[in-house]
Amino acid sequence: MKTPVGLVAAVLAGAILLAVSLLIVNGTRGENPDAAARILSPGAR
């Protein structure tokens, strides 16, 4: 039985998007919450 190429491509794209979103969530979780405020406020330097 041959697997449709479109189905394989869709599953692969979904898996990649899921992996990227999990990496983004895990990467931002350990960040200091004041990091954005330090970057945006010029007086903090």
C-alpha positions in Angstrom: 0.0 0.0 0.0 1.5 3.4 -1.1 1.2 6.3 1.3 0.1 9.5 -0.2 2.9 12.1 -0.4 0.6 14.9 0.7 -0.3 13.1 3.9 3.3 12.4 4.7 4.2 16.0 4.0 1.4 17.3 6.2 2.4 15.0 9.1 6.0 16.0 8.8 5.2 19.7 8.8 2.9 19.3 11.8 5.7 17.5 13.7 8.2 20.2 12.9 5.8 23.0 14.0 5.1 21.1 17.2 8.8 20.7 17.9 9.6 24.3 17.2 6.8 25.5 19.4 7.9 23.3 22.3 11.5 24.6 21.9 10.2 28.2 22.0 8.1 27.6 25.1 10.9 25.8 26.9 13.5 28.4 25.9 11.4 31.3 27.2 10.4 29.7 30.5 13.7 30.1 32.2 14.1 33.7 31.1 14.2 36.6 33.6 10.8 38.3 33.3 12.5 41.7 33.6 14.7 41.1 30.5 12.3 42.8 28.1 12.0 45.8 30.4 15.8 46.1 30.5 16.1 45.9 26.8 13.3 48.4 26.1 14.2 51.0 28.7 17.2 53.1 27.7 17.8 54.4 31.3 18.5 50.9 32.6 21.9 50.7 30.9 
